[in-house]
């Protein structure tokens, strides 16, 4: 039986059978935090697309994961990453959302499912974040009004797309390089069904994969030529979340994205 490390953080440990594992320990984690990650990893594993860690054990303040190792990108890393994400986005859900709520960072994520993607993005993503930021004095009432206006025009701004399986928090740091050089997904508490373009938008928010990634993606999945023009609108959710989690340092990026939405 594995004896868990006492300290919070990420620990590499040896299991009794000789395998290596990762223990993520966090005393006082939000209720359901690690259970959401375990569910997300299971959904991604079922897609049989990009690699994810097997969940070996979980509890209220820890999760034990297969150790994927840390390596250097293989020569075809970005092509495999693009093809794998496209395959994952080929998994279409019954509606927008998920069968359980999750977390984007530490922020609870309401995944109540529905068939209307525009309404889901407005009511389950943008508006709760904007109103939380207003209530905490982080953004102004006029900025909330701007976001509310954008939410009212989503149908004109975003084309109809199916609800596909998303990692949900896919910035570059959550695209991991395994010990053998292949790509994998980590930190899966935000998994849900949503717009594929929203996932791609976050991938270019804090640095972007090279063209090889997007070329490989487009070979396997539909990719509209003008999707990047909508990226600032999708990324309002993540920028608002960063403002709420980390403070006013993210306000300039949020305001630039709002301005880009017109």
C-alpha atoms as an extended CHARMM CRD file, in Angstrom:
* protein
*
       262  EXT
         1         1  UNK       CA              0.0000000000        0.0000000000        0.0000000000  PROA      1               0.0000000000
         2         2  UNK       CA              1.3480000000        3.4180000000       -0.9750000000  PROA      2               0.0000000000
         3         3  UNK       CA              2.1450000000        5.8000000000        1.8540000000  PROA      3               0.0000000000
         4         4  UNK       CA              1.1260000000        9.2400000000        0.6400000000  PROA      4               0.0000000000
         5         5  UNK       CA              3.5200000000       12.1840000000        0.9570000000  PROA      5               0.0000000000
         6         6  UNK       CA              2.3510000000       14.6050000000        3.6360000000  PROA      6               0.0000000000
         7         7  UNK       CA              3.3630000000       17.8200000000        1.8960000000  PROA      7               0.0000000000
         8         8  UNK       CA              1.1820000000       19.5000000000       -0.6880000000  PROA      8               0.0000000000
         9         9  UNK       CA              2.5220000000       19.4460000000       -4.2080000000  PROA      9               0.0000000000
        10        10  UNK       CA              3.5600000000       17.1210000000       -7.0090000000  PROA      10              0.0000000000
        11        11  UNK       CA              5.5730000000       14.0770000000       -5.9490000000  PROA      11              0.0000000000
        12        12  UNK       CA              7.2140000000       11.2800000000       -7.9270000000  PROA      12              0.0000000000
        13        13  UNK       CA              7.0310000000        8.0410000000       -5.9530000000  PROA      13              0.0000000000
        14        14  UNK       CA              7.7680000000        4.3480000000       -6.3540000000  PROA      14              0.0000000000
        15        15  UNK       CA              4.8300000000        1.9720000000       -6.0030000000  PROA      15              0.0000000000
        16        16  UNK       CA              5.1720000000       -1.3420000000       -4.1480000000  PROA      16              0.0000000000
        17        17  UNK       CA              5.1510000000       -3.1820000000       -7.5040000000  PROA      17              0.0000000000
        18        18  UNK       CA              8.0830000000       -1.1240000000       -8.7910000000  PROA      18              0.0000000000
        19        19  UNK       CA              6.1670000000        1.2090000000      -11.0860000000  PROA      19              0.0000000000
        20        20  UNK       CA              6.6210000000        4.9600000000      -10.8650000000  PROA      20              0.0000000000
        21        21  UNK       CA              3.6820000000        7.2050000000      -10.0920000000  PROA      21              0.0000000000
        22        22  UNK       CA              2.8200000000       10.8500000000       -9.6200000000  PROA      22              0.0000000000
        23        23  UNK       CA              1.0450000000       11.8980000000       -6.4320000000  PROA      23              0.0000000000
        24        24  UNK       CA             -0.7170000000       15.2490000000       -6.4800000000  PROA      24              0.0000000000
        25        25  UNK       CA             -1.4340000000       16.1660000000       -2.8490000000  PROA      25              0.0000000000
        26        26  UNK       CA             -3.4180000000       19.1730000000       -1.7160000000  PROA      26              0.0000000000
        27        27  UNK       CA             -4.8680000000       19.5170000000        1.7410000000  PROA      27              0.0000000000
        28        28  UNK       CA             -7.9900000000       21.6490000000        1.6830000000  PROA      28              0.0000000000
        29        29  UNK       CA             -8.6380000000       21.1180000000       -2.0200000000  PROA      29              0.0000000000
        30        30  UNK       CA            -12.1170000000       22.2370000000       -3.1310000000  PROA      30              0.0000000000
        31        31  UNK       CA            -14.6880000000       19.4910000000       -2.6270000000  PROA      31              0.0000000000
        32        32  UNK       CA            -14.7130000000       17.1870000000       -5.6450000000  PROA      32              0.0000000000
        33        33  UNK       CA            -11.5440000000       18.6710000000       -7.1520000000  PROA      33              0.0000000000
        34        34  UNK       CA             -9.6140000000       15.4280000000       -7.6680000000  PROA      34              0.0000000000
        35        35  UNK       CA            -12.7430000000       13.4490000000       -8.5080000000  PROA      35              0.0000000000
        36        36  UNK       CA            -13.3380000000       15.8860000000      -11.3810000000  PROA      36              0.0000000000
        37        37  UNK       CA             -9.8050000000       15.3040000000      -12.6400000000  PROA      37              0.0000000000
        38        38  UNK       CA            -10.2690000000       11.5420000000      -12.4830000000  PROA      38              0.0000000000
        39        39  UNK       CA            -13.5240000000       11.7460000000      -14.4620000000  PROA      39              0.0000000000
        40        40  UNK       CA            -11.9190000000       14.0180000000      -17.0290000000  PROA      40              0.0000000000
        41        41  UNK       CA             -8.9590000000       11.6960000000      -17.5170000000  PROA      41              0.0000000000
        42        42  UNK       CA            -11.3160000000        8.7500000000      -17.9330000000  PROA      42              0.0000000000
        43        43  UNK       CA            -13.2970000000       10.5640000000      -20.6260000000  PROA      43              0.0000000000
        44        44  UNK       CA            -10.1140000000       11.5290000000      -22.4850000000  PROA      44              0.0000000000
        45        45  UNK       CA             -8.7770000000        7.9810000000      -22.2230000000  PROA      45              0.0000000000
        46        46  UNK       CA            -12.0060000000        6.6220000000      -23.6830000000  PROA      46              0.0000000000
        47        47  UNK       CA            -11.4870000000        8.8380000000      -26.7350000000  PROA      47              0.0000000000
        48        48  UNK       CA             -8.3310000000        6.8310000000      -27.5410000000  PROA      48              0.0000000000
        49        49  UNK       CA             -6.7150000000        9.9510000000      -28.9500000000  PROA      49              0.0000000000
        50        50  UNK       CA             -3.9360000000       11.7200000000      -27.0460000000  PROA      50              0.0000000000
        51        51  UNK       CA             -2.2660000000        9.8530000000      -24.2060000000  PROA      51              0.0000000000
        52        52  UNK       CA             -3.3200000000       10.5150000000      -20.6100000000  PROA      52              0.0000000000
        53        53  UNK       CA             -2.2150000000        9.1140000000      -17.2780000000  PROA      53              0.0000000000
        54        54  UNK       CA             -4.1060000000        6.1770000000      -15.8310000000  PROA      54              0.0000000000
        55        55  UNK       CA             -5.6820000000        7.0250000000      -12.4760000000  PROA      55              0.0000000000
        56        56  UNK       CA             -4.3410000000        4.6510000000       -9.8350000000  PROA      56              0.0000000000
        57        57  UNK       CA             -6.0800000000        6.0740000000       -6.7590000000  PROA      57              0.0000000000
        58        58  UNK       CA             -7.9050000000        9.1890000000       -5.6750000000  PROA      58              0.0000000000
        59        59  UNK       CA             -9.2630000000       10.7950000000       -2.5310000000  PROA      59              0.0000000000
        60        60  UNK       CA            -10.5130000000       14.1160000000       -1.2260000000  PROA      60              0.0000000000
        61        61  UNK       CA             -7.0210000000       15.6310000000       -1.0650000000  PROA      61              0.0000000000
        62        62  UNK       CA             -4.9570000000       13.5660000000       -3.5050000000  PROA      62              0.0000000000
        63        63  UNK       CA             -4.7910000000       11.7340000000       -6.7930000000  PROA      63              0.0000000000
        64        64  UNK       CA             -2.2640000000        9.0640000000       -7.7870000000  PROA      64              0.0000000000
        65        65  UNK       CA             -1.4480000000        8.9180000000      -11.4840000000  PROA      65              0.0000000000
        66        66  UNK       CA              0.6520000000        6.8540000000      -13.8440000000  PROA      66              0.0000000000
        67        67  UNK       CA              3.9940000000        8.6010000000      -14.3150000000  PROA      67              0.0000000000
        68        68  UNK       CA              4.3500000000        9.5030000000      -17.9930000000  PROA      68              0.0000000000
        69        69  UNK       CA              7.8970000000       10.7740000000      -17.5230000000  PROA      69              0.0000000000
        70        70  UNK       CA              9.4110000000       13.9870000000      -18.8500000000  PROA      70              0.0000000000
        71        71  UNK       CA             11.2960000000       14.0340000000      -22.1280000000  PROA      71              0.0000000000
        72        72  UNK       CA             12.1550000000       15.9820000000      -25.2390000000  PROA      72              0.0000000000
        73        73  UNK       CA              9.6790000000       16.3410000000      -28.0700000000  PROA      73              0.0000000000
        74        74  UNK       CA              9.9220000000       13.6490000000      -30.7120000000  PROA      74              0.0000000000
        75        75  UNK       CA             10.5260000000       14.8210000000      -34.2700000000  PROA      75              0.0000000000
        76        76  UNK       CA              6.8350000000       14.3430000000      -35.0970000000  PROA      76              0.0000000000
        77        77  UNK       CA              5.5530000000       15.5890000000      -31.7370000000  PROA      77              0.0000000000
        78        78  UNK       CA              3.4780000000       18.4730000000      -33.0770000000  PROA      78              0.0000000000
        79        79  UNK       CA              1.9800000000       16.4280000000      -35.8910000000  PROA      79              0.0000000000
        80        80  UNK       CA              0.9440000000       13.7210000000      -33.4250000000  PROA      80              0.0000000000
        81        81  UNK       CA             -0.4650000000       16.3310000000      -31.0710000000  PROA      81              0.0000000000
        82        82  UNK       CA             -2.5540000000       17.9040000000      -33.8290000000  PROA      82              0.0000000000
        83        83  UNK       CA             -3.8140000000       14.5690000000      -35.1250000000  PROA      83              0.0000000000
        84        84  UNK       CA             -4.5960000000       13.3830000000      -31.6110000000  PROA      84              0.0000000000
        85        85  UNK       CA             -6.5570000000       16.4850000000      -30.6670000000  PROA      85              0.0000000000
        86        86  UNK       CA             -8.4980000000       16.2670000000      -33.9240000000  PROA      86              0.0000000000
        87        87  UNK       CA             -9.3920000000       12.6520000000      -33.1200000000  PROA      87              0.0000000000
        88        88  UNK       CA            -10.5010000000       13.6780000000      -29.6280000000  PROA      88              0.0000000000
        89        89  UNK       CA            -12.6650000000       16.4180000000      -31.1320000000  PROA      89              0.0000000000
        90        90  UNK       CA            -14.3190000000       13.7340000000      -33.2300000000  PROA      90              0.0000000000
        91        91  UNK       CA            -16.0680000000       12.4920000000      -30.0720000000  PROA      91              0.0000000000
        92        92  UNK       CA            -19.4410000000       14.2380000000      -30.1370000000  PROA      92              0.0000000000
        93        93  UNK       CA            -21.5470000000       14.4820000000      -27.0070000000  PROA      93              0.0000000000
        94        94  UNK       CA            -25.3060000000       14.4570000000      -26.6000000000  PROA      94              0.0000000000
        95        95  UNK       CA            -25.1970000000       18.1250000000      -25.5670000000  PROA      95              0.0000000000
        96        96  UNK       CA            -22.9760000000       20.9480000000      -24.3930000000  PROA      96              0.0000000000
        97        97  UNK       CA            -21.6390000000       20.3260000000      -20.8910000000  PROA      97              0.0000000000
        98        98  UNK       CA            -20.7990000000       17.1500000000      -19.0390000000  PROA      98              0.0000000000
        99        99  UNK       CA            -22.3710000000       14.6140000000      -16.6990000000  PROA      99              0.0000000000
       100       100  UNK       CA            -20.6400000000       16.2290000000      -13.6940000000  PROA      100             0.0000000000
       101       101  UNK       CA            -19.4450000000       19.7050000000      -12.8240000000  PROA      101             0.0000000000
       102       102  UNK       CA            -15.7170000000       20.3470000000      -12.9400000000  PROA      102             0.0000000000
       103       103  UNK       CA            -13.0020000000       22.9100000000      -12.2560000000  PROA      103             0.0000000000
       104       104  UNK       CA            -11.0380000000       25.2840000000      -14.4590000000  PROA      104             0.0000000000
       105       105  UNK       CA             -8.0950000000       25.8930000000      -12.1880000000  PROA      105             0.0000000000
       106       106  UNK       CA             -9.7270000000       26.3460000000       -8.8000000000  PROA      106             0.0000000000
       107       107  UNK       CA            -12.8760000000       27.8140000000      -10.3010000000  PROA      107             0.0000000000
       108       108  UNK       CA            -15.9680000000       25.5710000000      -10.1180000000  PROA      108             0.0000000000
       109       109  UNK       CA            -17.2450000000       24.9640000000      -13.6290000000  PROA      109             0.0000000000
       110       110  UNK       CA            -20.9770000000       24.4800000000      -14.1280000000  PROA      110             0.0000000000
       111       111  UNK       CA            -21.3880000000       21.7390000000      -16.7220000000  PROA      111             0.0000000000
       112       112  UNK       CA            -25.1770000000       21.4830000000      -16.6820000000  PROA      112             0.0000000000
       113       113  UNK       CA            -25.8460000000       20.0560000000      -20.1050000000  PROA      113             0.0000000000
       114       114  UNK       CA            -27.9950000000       21.5190000000      -22.8510000000  PROA      114             0.0000000000
       115       115  UNK       CA            -28.4140000000       21.4860000000      -26.5930000000  PROA      115             0.0000000000
       116       116  UNK       CA            -27.7770000000       25.1790000000      -27.2780000000  PROA      116             0.0000000000
       117       117  UNK       CA            -24.0530000000       25.9540000000      -27.4770000000  PROA      117             0.0000000000
       118       118  UNK       CA            -24.4940000000       29.7260000000      -27.5610000000  PROA      118             0.0000000000
       119       119  UNK       CA            -26.6770000000       29.6820000000      -24.4570000000  PROA      119             0.0000000000
       120       120  UNK       CA            -24.2740000000       27.2850000000      -22.7170000000  PROA      120             0.0000000000
       121       121  UNK       CA            -21.2680000000       29.5230000000      -23.4290000000  PROA      121             0.0000000000
       122       122  UNK       CA            -23.1270000000       32.6070000000      -22.2250000000  PROA      122             0.0000000000
       123       123  UNK       CA            -24.8590000000       31.2220000000      -19.1270000000  PROA      123             0.0000000000
       124       124  UNK       CA            -22.3620000000       28.5940000000      -17.9510000000  PROA      124             0.0000000000
       125       125  UNK       CA            -19.1270000000       30.3220000000      -18.9010000000  PROA      125             0.0000000000
       126       126  UNK       CA            -18.9780000000       34.0560000000      -19.6660000000  PROA      126             0.0000000000
       127       127  UNK       CA            -21.6970000000       35.5760000000      -17.5020000000  PROA      127             0.0000000000
       128       128  UNK       CA            -20.8360000000       33.8410000000      -14.1890000000  PROA      128             0.0000000000
       129       129  UNK       CA            -17.1940000000       34.8360000000      -14.5580000000  PROA      129             0.0000000000
       130       130  UNK       CA            -18.0010000000       38.4290000000      -15.5030000000  PROA      130             0.0000000000
       131       131  UNK       CA            -20.4320000000       38.8940000000      -12.6210000000  PROA      131             0.0000000000
       132       132  UNK       CA            -18.0010000000       37.3530000000      -10.1460000000  PROA      132             0.0000000000
       133       133  UNK       CA            -15.2990000000       39.7660000000      -11.3030000000  PROA      133             0.0000000000
       134       134  UNK       CA            -17.7150000000       42.7040000000      -10.9680000000  PROA      134             0.0000000000
       135       135  UNK       CA            -18.8450000000       41.6580000000       -7.4970000000  PROA      135             0.0000000000
       136       136  UNK       CA            -15.2110000000       41.4800000000       -6.3760000000  PROA      136             0.0000000000
       137       137  UNK       CA            -14.5220000000       44.9380000000       -7.7630000000  PROA      137             0.0000000000
       138       138  UNK       CA            -12.1210000000       43.6680000000      -10.4210000000  PROA      138             0.0000000000
       139       139  UNK       CA            -13.9810000000       44.9250000000      -13.4830000000  PROA      139             0.0000000000
       140       140  UNK       CA            -16.3780000000       47.7940000000      -14.0120000000  PROA      140             0.0000000000
       141       141  UNK       CA            -20.1320000000       47.6380000000      -14.5810000000  PROA      141             0.0000000000
       142       142  UNK       CA            -19.6710000000       48.9290000000      -18.1410000000  PROA      142             0.0000000000
       143       143  UNK       CA            -17.3650000000       45.9940000000      -18.8780000000  PROA      143             0.0000000000
       144       144  UNK       CA            -19.9620000000       43.5590000000      -17.6170000000  PROA      144             0.0000000000
       145       145  UNK       CA            -22.4950000000       45.2990000000      -19.8530000000  PROA      145             0.0000000000
       146       146  UNK       CA            -20.1440000000       44.8220000000      -22.8170000000  PROA      146             0.0000000000
       147       147  UNK       CA            -19.8660000000       41.1010000000      -22.0880000000  PROA      147             0.0000000000
       148       148  UNK       CA            -23.6340000000       40.8340000000      -21.6790000000  PROA      148             0.0000000000
       149       149  UNK       CA            -24.0210000000       42.5050000000      -25.0840000000  PROA      149             0.0000000000
       150       150  UNK       CA            -21.5650000000       40.0440000000      -26.6230000000  PROA      150             0.0000000000
       151       151  UNK       CA            -23.5150000000       37.1620000000      -25.0960000000  PROA      151             0.0000000000
       152       152  UNK       CA            -26.6560000000       38.4670000000      -26.7490000000  PROA      152             0.0000000000
       153       153  UNK       CA            -25.0290000000       38.3290000000      -30.1690000000  PROA      153             0.0000000000
       154       154  UNK       CA            -23.2040000000       34.9940000000      -29.9800000000  PROA      154             0.0000000000
       155       155  UNK       CA            -25.4200000000       33.4060000000      -32.6370000000  PROA      155             0.0000000000
       156       156  UNK       CA            -24.3180000000       36.0610000000      -35.1210000000  PROA      156             0.0000000000
       157       157  UNK       CA            -20.6500000000       35.8250000000      -34.1190000000  PROA      157             0.0000000000
       158       158  UNK       CA            -20.0880000000       32.0650000000      -33.7640000000  PROA      158             0.0000000000
       159       159  UNK       CA            -21.1770000000       29.4870000000      -36.3660000000  PROA      159             0.0000000000
       160       160  UNK       CA            -23.0990000000       26.4060000000      -35.3480000000  PROA      160             0.0000000000
       161       161  UNK       CA            -20.8110000000       23.5810000000      -34.2960000000  PROA      161             0.0000000000
       162       162  UNK       CA            -21.3580000000       20.2350000000      -32.5320000000  PROA      162             0.0000000000
       163       163  UNK       CA            -20.4980000000       19.6330000000      -28.8600000000  PROA      163             0.0000000000
       164       164  UNK       CA            -17.1890000000       17.7640000000      -29.0320000000  PROA      164             0.0000000000
       165       165  UNK       CA            -15.0000000000       16.4070000000      -26.2560000000  PROA      165             0.0000000000
       166       166  UNK       CA            -12.7390000000       19.1550000000      -24.9070000000  PROA      166             0.0000000000
       167       167  UNK       CA             -9.9120000000       19.1320000000      -22.4190000000  PROA      167             0.0000000000
       168       168  UNK       CA            -11.3450000000       22.5030000000      -21.4190000000  PROA      168             0.0000000000
       169       169  UNK       CA             -8.1610000000       24.0820000000      -20.0170000000  PROA      169             0.0000000000
       170       170  UNK       CA             -5.7490000000       23.3900000000      -22.8370000000  PROA      170             0.0000000000
       171       171  UNK       CA             -3.0250000000       25.9750000000      -22.5790000000  PROA      171             0.0000000000
       172       172  UNK       CA              0.4760000000       24.9450000000      -23.6410000000  PROA      172             0.0000000000
       173       173  UNK       CA              1.4400000000       23.8210000000      -20.1180000000  PROA      173             0.0000000000
       174       174  UNK       CA             -1.2330000000       21.1270000000      -20.1380000000  PROA      174             0.0000000000
       175       175  UNK       CA              0.1580000000       19.5720000000      -23.3360000000  PROA      175             0.0000000000
       176       176  UNK       CA              2.8330000000       17.4020000000      -21.7890000000  PROA      176             0.0000000000
       177       177  UNK       CA              5.9390000000       15.8110000000      -23.3320000000  PROA      177             0.0000000000
       178       178  UNK       CA              6.2240000000       12.2150000000      -22.1100000000  PROA      178             0.0000000000
       179       179  UNK       CA              9.4780000000       10.4530000000      -21.3860000000  PROA      179             0.0000000000
       180       180  UNK       CA              9.3810000000        8.8470000000      -24.8310000000  PROA      180             0.0000000000
       181       181  UNK       CA              8.7580000000       12.1780000000      -26.5650000000  PROA      181             0.0000000000
       182       182  UNK       CA              5.0740000000       11.7120000000      -27.3630000000  PROA      182             0.0000000000
       183       183  UNK       CA              2.3470000000       14.2570000000      -26.4670000000  PROA      183             0.0000000000
       184       184  UNK       CA             -0.1090000000       13.7590000000      -23.6050000000  PROA      184             0.0000000000
       185       185  UNK       CA             -2.7980000000       15.7490000000      -21.8210000000  PROA      185             0.0000000000
       186       186  UNK       CA             -2.6100000000       16.5340000000      -18.0920000000  PROA      186             0.0000000000
       187       187  UNK       CA             -4.7600000000       18.3920000000      -15.5360000000  PROA      187             0.0000000000
       188       188  UNK       CA             -8.1580000000       17.3280000000      -16.8420000000  PROA      188             0.0000000000
       189       189  UNK       CA            -10.6090000000       18.7690000000      -14.3240000000  PROA      189             0.0000000000
       190       190  UNK       CA            -12.2380000000       21.0400000000      -16.9270000000  PROA      190             0.0000000000
       191       191  UNK       CA            -13.2300000000       18.3150000000      -19.4330000000  PROA      191             0.0000000000
       192       192  UNK       CA            -16.6300000000       18.8330000000      -21.0460000000  PROA      192             0.0000000000
       193       193  UNK       CA            -18.3380000000       18.9270000000      -24.4400000000  PROA      193             0.0000000000
       194       194  UNK       CA            -18.1410000000       22.2420000000      -26.2320000000  PROA      194             0.0000000000
       195       195  UNK       CA            -16.8980000000       24.0130000000      -29.3400000000  PROA      195             0.0000000000
       196       196  UNK       CA            -13.6510000000       22.7420000000      -30.8440000000  PROA      196             0.0000000000
       197       197  UNK       CA            -12.6890000000       26.2820000000      -31.8140000000  PROA      197             0.0000000000
       198       198  UNK       CA            -12.7700000000       27.3170000000      -28.1610000000  PROA      198             0.0000000000
       199       199  UNK       CA            -10.1330000000       24.7000000000      -27.3680000000  PROA      199             0.0000000000
       200       200  UNK       CA             -7.9140000000       25.8390000000      -30.2180000000  PROA      200             0.0000000000
       201       201  UNK       CA             -8.3440000000       29.4490000000      -29.1280000000  PROA      201             0.0000000000
       202       202  UNK       CA             -6.9390000000       28.7240000000      -25.6880000000  PROA      202             0.0000000000
       203       203  UNK       CA             -3.9760000000       26.9670000000      -27.2540000000  PROA      203             0.0000000000
       204       204  UNK       CA             -2.9250000000       30.2690000000      -28.8290000000  PROA      204             0.0000000000
       205       205  UNK       CA             -3.6930000000       32.4200000000      -25.7650000000  PROA      205             0.0000000000
       206       206  UNK       CA             -0.3910000000       31.9690000000      -23.9160000000  PROA      206             0.0000000000
       207       207  UNK       CA              1.9000000000       31.0670000000      -26.8030000000  PROA      207             0.0000000000
       208       208  UNK       CA              0.9740000000       29.0040000000      -29.8310000000  PROA      208             0.0000000000
       209       209  UNK       CA              1.8990000000       25.6130000000      -31.2520000000  PROA      209             0.0000000000
       210       210  UNK       CA              3.6810000000       25.7720000000      -34.6380000000  PROA      210             0.0000000000
       211       211  UNK       CA              1.9240000000       25.5270000000      -37.9800000000  PROA      211             0.0000000000
       212       212  UNK       CA              2.7050000000       21.7950000000      -38.1100000000  PROA      212             0.0000000000
       213       213  UNK       CA              0.2220000000       21.2490000000      -35.2820000000  PROA      213             0.0000000000
       214       214  UNK       CA             -2.6290000000       23.0830000000      -37.0030000000  PROA      214             0.0000000000
       215       215  UNK       CA             -1.8700000000       21.5540000000      -40.3920000000  PROA      215             0.0000000000
       216       216  UNK       CA             -2.0640000000       18.0690000000      -38.8650000000  PROA      216             0.0000000000
       217       217  UNK       CA             -5.2740000000       18.9800000000      -37.0340000000  PROA      217             0.0000000000
       218       218  UNK       CA             -6.8990000000       20.2860000000      -40.2080000000  PROA      218             0.0000000000
       219       219  UNK       CA             -6.1210000000       17.0460000000      -42.0470000000  PROA      219             0.0000000000
       220       220  UNK       CA             -8.3950000000       15.1470000000      -39.6550000000  PROA      220             0.0000000000
       221       221  UNK       CA            -11.0240000000       17.6390000000      -38.4820000000  PROA      221             0.0000000000
       222       222  UNK       CA            -12.9810000000       20.5720000000      -39.9200000000  PROA      222             0.0000000000
       223       223  UNK       CA            -11.1630000000       23.8600000000      -39.3330000000  PROA      223             0.0000000000
       224       224  UNK       CA            -12.7170000000       27.0380000000      -40.6800000000  PROA      224             0.0000000000
       225       225  UNK       CA            -10.2120000000       29.4890000000      -42.1240000000  PROA      225             0.0000000000
       226       226  UNK       CA            -11.4730000000       32.3820000000      -39.9960000000  PROA      226             0.0000000000
       227       227  UNK       CA            -11.4820000000       30.5880000000      -36.6120000000  PROA      227             0.0000000000
       228       228  UNK       CA             -8.6430000000       32.7500000000      -35.2800000000  PROA      228             0.0000000000
       229       229  UNK       CA            -10.8240000000       35.8370000000      -35.7040000000  PROA      229             0.0000000000
       230       230  UNK       CA            -13.1670000000       34.3870000000      -33.0740000000  PROA      230             0.0000000000
       231       231  UNK       CA            -10.3710000000       33.4050000000      -30.6610000000  PROA      231             0.0000000000
       232       232  UNK       CA            -10.5970000000       36.6120000000      -28.5500000000  PROA      232             0.0000000000
       233       233  UNK       CA            -14.2790000000       35.9510000000      -27.9260000000  PROA      233             0.0000000000
       234       234  UNK       CA            -13.7020000000       32.3740000000      -26.7860000000  PROA      234             0.0000000000
       235       235  UNK       CA            -10.7560000000       33.4530000000      -24.6400000000  PROA      235             0.0000000000
       236       236  UNK       CA            -12.8040000000       35.9790000000      -22.6830000000  PROA      236             0.0000000000
       237       237  UNK       CA            -13.8050000000       33.0510000000      -20.4650000000  PROA      237             0.0000000000
       238       238  UNK       CA            -10.2430000000       32.0770000000      -19.6110000000  PROA      238             0.0000000000
       239       239  UNK       CA             -9.0810000000       35.6640000000      -19.2050000000  PROA      239             0.0000000000
       240       240  UNK       CA            -11.9760000000       36.4220000000      -16.8520000000  PROA      240             0.0000000000
       241       241  UNK       CA            -11.1120000000       33.2670000000      -14.9420000000  PROA      241             0.0000000000
       242       242  UNK       CA             -7.5030000000       34.4100000000      -14.6460000000  PROA      242             0.0000000000
       243       243  UNK       CA             -8.6450000000       37.8070000000      -13.3830000000  PROA      243             0.0000000000
       244       244  UNK       CA            -10.8130000000       36.1020000000      -10.7690000000  PROA      244             0.0000000000
       245       245  UNK       CA             -8.1030000000       33.6380000000       -9.7370000000  PROA      245             0.0000000000
       246       246  UNK       CA             -4.9620000000       35.7550000000       -9.9740000000  PROA      246             0.0000000000
       247       247  UNK       CA             -6.0310000000       39.3930000000       -9.9300000000  PROA      247             0.0000000000
       248       248  UNK       CA             -5.8040000000       42.5970000000      -11.9000000000  PROA      248             0.0000000000
       249       249  UNK       CA             -2.5670000000       41.7050000000      -13.6950000000  PROA      249             0.0000000000
       250       250  UNK       CA             -4.6860000000       39.9840000000      -16.3440000000  PROA      250             0.0000000000
       251       251  UNK       CA             -6.9630000000       42.9930000000      -16.9150000000  PROA      251             0.0000000000
       252       252  UNK       CA             -4.9480000000       44.4250000000      -19.8380000000  PROA      252             0.0000000000
       253       253  UNK       CA             -5.1780000000       41.1190000000      -21.7230000000  PROA      253             0.0000000000
       254       254  UNK       CA             -8.8920000000       40.8680000000      -20.9370000000  PROA      254             0.0000000000
       255       255  UNK       CA             -9.5270000000       44.3850000000      -22.1870000000  PROA      255             0.0000000000
       256       256  UNK       CA             -7.5340000000       43.7740000000      -25.3690000000  PROA      256             0.0000000000
       257       257  UNK       CA             -9.6600000000       40.6850000000      -26.0470000000  PROA      257             0.0000000000
       258       258  UNK       CA            -12.8650000000       42.6400000000      -25.4160000000  PROA      258             0.0000000000
       259       259  UNK       CA            -11.7120000000       45.3460000000      -27.7840000000  PROA      259             0.0000000000
       260       260  UNK       CA            -10.8870000000       42.7500000000      -30.4490000000  PROA      260             0.0000000000
       261       261  UNK       CA            -14.4610000000       41.4380000000      -30.2470000000  PROA      261             0.0000000000
       262       262  UNK       CA            -15.7250000000       44.7730000000      -31.5990000000  PROA      262             0.0000000000
